[in-house]
Amino acid sequence: MTVSEKATMQNLNDRLATYLEKVRSLEKANAELELKIRQFLENRTLPDAHNFTSFNVRIKDLQDKINLAAHGNAALILAVDNAKLATDDFRVK
């Protein structure tokens, strides 16, 4: 081997060593991040469920009012129909 070939080989060996050291460093950092993520996910608490009971009370109240109004409308329509029938009866007589 010539001096130039030896220098080239030494340079390649140095670059390979630097590359391998960088790979080991990244693997170590990756392992640490994976551990931190795993710990975070294990320690994470789920948020409290939303409490909709106050809304349910209000919704029930509104549903009751709607039903009452619907019954009132039905009664009014029935009264109008009965009045029409009564006027038709009076016309016929």
HUPEVEN-V628508 format. One record per residue. SS is DSSP state (alpha for helix, beta for strand, coil for the rest). PSI is psi as a letter, one per 30 degrees, with the letter a starting at -180 (NA if undefined). D_CENTER is the distance of its C-alpha to the mean C-alpha in whole Angstrom. Layout:
((SS:PSI:D_CENTER) (SS:PSI:D_CENTER))
This chain:
((coil:k:67) (coil:l:68) (alpha:e:67) (alpha:e:64) (alpha:e:63) (alpha:e:62) (alpha:e:61) (alpha:e:58) (alpha:e:57) (alpha:e:57) (alpha:e:55) (alpha:e:53) (alpha:e:53) (alpha:e:51) (alpha:e:49) (alpha:e:48) (alpha:e:48) (alpha:e:46) (alpha:e:43) (alpha:e:43) (alpha:e:43) (alpha:e:40) (alpha:e:38) (alpha:e:39) (alpha:e:37) (alpha:e:34) (alpha:e:34) (alpha:e:34) (alpha:e:32) (alpha:e:29) (alpha:e:30) (alpha:e:29) (alpha:e:26) (alpha:e:25) (alpha:e:26) (alpha:e:24) (alpha:e:21) (alpha:e:22) (alpha:e:23) (alpha:e:20) (alpha:e:18) (alpha:e:20) (alpha:f:20) (coil:k:17) (coil:k:16) (coil:k:13) (coil:l:12) (coil:k:14) (coil:k:13) (coil:k:13) (coil:j:17) (coil:g:17) (alpha:e:21) (alpha:e:22) (alpha:e:20) (alpha:e:22) (alpha:e:25) (alpha:e:25) (alpha:e:24) (alpha:e:26) (alpha:e:29) (alpha:e:28) (alpha:e:28) (alpha:e:32) (alpha:e:33) (alpha:e:32) (alpha:e:34) (alpha:e:37) (alpha:e:37) (alpha:e:37) (alpha:e:39) (alpha:e:41) (alpha:e:41) (alpha:e:42) (alpha:e:45) (alpha:e:46) (alpha:e:46) (alpha:e:48) (alpha:e:50) (alpha:e:51) (alpha:e:51) (alpha:e:54) (alpha:e:56) (alpha:e:56) (alpha:e:57) (alpha:e:60) (alpha:e:61) (alpha:e:61) (alpha:e:64) (alpha:e:66) (alpha:e:66) (alpha:e:67) (coil:NA:70))
